[in-house]
Amino acid sequence: MGRAVATVNKVLDASSRSCSCQAPMRYRCHVIARTALDVVSGVGGRLVDLAMAGWEVTVVLADCSDTRPLRILGAAVVDLDWLEAGARRDRIPQSLNVAGDVYQCEGRVLREVRSTLMQPQTEIAMWGRDGAAELDAELNTRLLPTRHRVSAAGRAFKARALVAAGRPPLFEPTEPYWATASAAAYIHVCI
C-alpha cells in the first residue's frame, strides 16, 4: 500500500508542475448601498446564497461604520472611494446590485451603473422601487421585477446579521428586486 500512495503522490506532484492553466475566475457580485443595514434588510439572503455558491461578494458602502453584519453574510466591505480606484477595473462583476436611494443621490454610483451597463454579461439589479423607475427612464433600459427565494442557510445568516445590526430578525422568505433581463436567467441558475 505504501508503494501505491507514493505513486499517487508522484503523479499529483508531476501534474501540478506541468499544468499551465490558471484557476477559473470566480463569479463576482458588487453591491452598492448607504449602510450595512440597507444591504442586510434588502438583499442579505441573496448575498449569503451567492457567497455559499462560491461567488466573491463585495459591498461598497457610503457609511462603513459597522461592517460586522456584512461579514456575517460572507461579504468583503469597501467604501465609495473604491468605485474611483482604477485597480478594480479588471474585476468586472457578473452582478451589480444597487440600493435605489443611493443611486438617486450619488454621482459615483450613477457612473458605475452606466459603465456596468456597457458590459452585456453583467446583470444590474436594484432594490427599492424609487431608484429602479429612475434607472429605467434615465438609461433607457428595462428592469424586470423578480424575487430571490432565500435558502435556509441564507435565512439563518440574514437573521444573525439583522441582530448584529440591532434589528429584530424578521423578514420575508423572498427578497424582491428589479433586474436587467440580459443576465438574470444566467445568474439565477447558479444559485
N, C-alpha and C positions, 0 to 999 in steps of 0.2 A: 504494500500500500504506500510506503514511503516513496518508492520509485514513481508511482502514478502521480502523487502530489508534486514531486519535483518536476515531472514532465509538464504538468499543467502550469506550474509557475513559470517554466521556461517559455512556454507558448504565450502566456499572458504578458510576460516581460517583453518578448520579442515583438508582439503585436502592438504594444503600447509605444514602442520606439519607432516602429515603421509606419504608424498611422499618421498621414499628413493632413487628414481632415480636421476641421475645427468643430467644437461642440456646437450643437444647434442653438440658435438665438432663442431666448425666452420671449414669450409674448409680453407686451408692456401695456399697462394701464396707467394713465395720468389723470389725476383728479384735481380740480381747482375749486377752492371754496374759501369762505372767510374764516371759519373756526372749525375745530375738530368736531364739535357737537353738530354742526351743519352736515358734515360728512357722515358721521355715525348715524344720525337720525334719517338722513336722506338715502344713502346708498351703502351703508355699513355692511349689510348682509351680503350684498353683491361683491363687495371688495374681499370679504373673507372667502367667498366661494372661488373668486378668481385666484387669490393667493394660494388657496389649498390646491388649486388645479395647476400650480406651478408658475403663475404669472408674476411678473415683477410689478408691484403696485407702488406708485409714488404719488403722494398727496402734496399739493402746493397750497400753502395757507397764507392768508393775509395776516392772521393772528396766530403765531406759533407759541403762545404762552403755555398751553397744556397739550402736549402731543401723546401722552400716555394712552388715551382711548384709541388712537390710530395705531399705535404699536401693538395693542391688543388685537386689532384687526389684521395685523401682518403687513402693515404699510410703512414705507420709509416716508419721512416728512421733510420738506424743504420750504423756504419762504418764497414770496413772489419774485424776488430778485433772480431766482433760478430760471425764470422764463426768459430773462435777458442774457443768460450765460450762453456763450457760443459753443461750449463743450457738449451741451446736451443735444445739439442739432443732429448728431449721428444716432440719437436714440428716439426715433420716431415711434410713437405709440400705436398699437392696434386699436386702442380705445381711449378717447379723451372725454372725460366726464366733467361737466361744469355746473356749478350751482347757479341758478338763474339770477340771484341777487348780486353776485359778484361779477357776473358777465355784464350787467347793466351799468356798473359804475366804475369799472377798472379798465383803462385803455390797454394795458399789457395783456389782459385776458382776451379782449377782442382781437388783438393782433395774433395771439396764439391760436385762437379758433379759426381765424382767416387763413393762417399759414397751414394749419392741420387740414382744413377743408380741401386744400390742394392735393392731399395725399389720398388717393382713391381707396387704399386698403385700410384706412382708419375710420372707425365708427366715431361719430360725435354724439354724445349723449348729454342731456341736460335734465336736471330735476328742478322743480319749481316752475310752474307754467308761465309766469311773467316773462322770464328770460327766453323761453322757448318760442313764444309768439314773436318777440322782437327778432330773434335769430332767424326765424322763418322769413320775415319781411326784409330784414337788412341784408342778408346774404343770399337771398333768393334760393333757399334750399328748403326741403320739406323734412320736418321732423315728425316721426310717427309715434303715437303713444304705444308704449309697451310696458310690460311688467316682468320683474325678475322674481321667480319663486325662490325664496331663501331656503337653503338646505338646513337640516337640523343643526349641523355644526355652525353654519352662518348665524342662525338664531341664537345659539348659545354664546358665541363670541360677541355678537352685537349686544346682547343683554349685558354682558360683562363690561363692554365698552361704554354703554349708556350709564351704568352705575359709576364707572370711573369718571365720567363727565358730570356726575352729580344729578342725573336724571333717573326716574323710575324705568325699569326695564320693560316698558310697554310699547309694542309696535305691531304692525300688521305682518302676516306671513309673506306678503309680496311687497316689492318696492316699485312704485310707478316712476317712470321717467319717459322722456321723449328721445328718439334716436334717429340718426340718418339711416336710410334704407340700404345704403351702399354696402355696409359691412355687418349689419345687425344679425343676419342669419348666420354668417360665418362665425361671428364672435360667440353667439349663444350656443352653438353646437358644442363648443369646447367646455362648457361648464354644466 
